[in-house]
């Protein structure tokens, strides 16, 4: 399960926003975002063709958080 560290989330609304954004990305399923320790993990729909990690980080940065 790929995981990235996310900095700057401070509440449940932050985790919901990241969960929604990553959940809308094609190719990602079972997205899990935690406030502490500040991370997101997911399952690639097609393990043979994982989603580009930089695209995931970009989606998080677009919300104003550091990935």
N, C-alpha and C positions, 0 to 999 in steps of 0.2 A: 504494500500500500504506500504510494508516494506521499511524502509529507513535506510541507514547507513551514518555516517559522514566520509568524506575522507579528509585527510590532505596531503599537498605536491603538489597538482595540481596547476600549475601556468599559464596555457594557454589553448587555444582551442584544441591543439593537445593532451594534457593530458586528457581532457574530452572525446575526440574522442576515445582514446586508452581504457579508462575504459568502455565506452559505447560498443565498439566492443567486448571487453573481456566478459563483462557480458551478452551481447546479444547472444554470442555464447554458453552460458551455457544452458544445457538442463533444461527445466522447467521454465525459466524466459522469460517474454514477456514485452513489453512496458517499456523498460529500459530508464530511464531519469537520466542524470548526469548533475549537475550544478557546475560551477566553484566557484561561490559565492552563498551560503556559504560553498561549498565543500561537496556535498552529492550525493548519488545515491539512486534511488528508482526504484521499479519494481512491476510487477504483477506476482504472481505465476500462472502458467498455470493450475495447479490443486490445488485449495485452500485447498482441503482435505489433500494434501501431499505437503506442502511448501518446497522449496529448503532449505537445511541446511545453515543457516546464516554464519556459520564458513567457508563453502566452498566459499561463496560469498566474504567474507573478505579475504580469502586466494588468490583468483583471483586478488583482488585489490592489496594486498601486493606483489604478484608476479610481478606486474608492477612497483614496487618501491614506492608505496604510503602507507600511514598509514590508516588503517580502524578500 
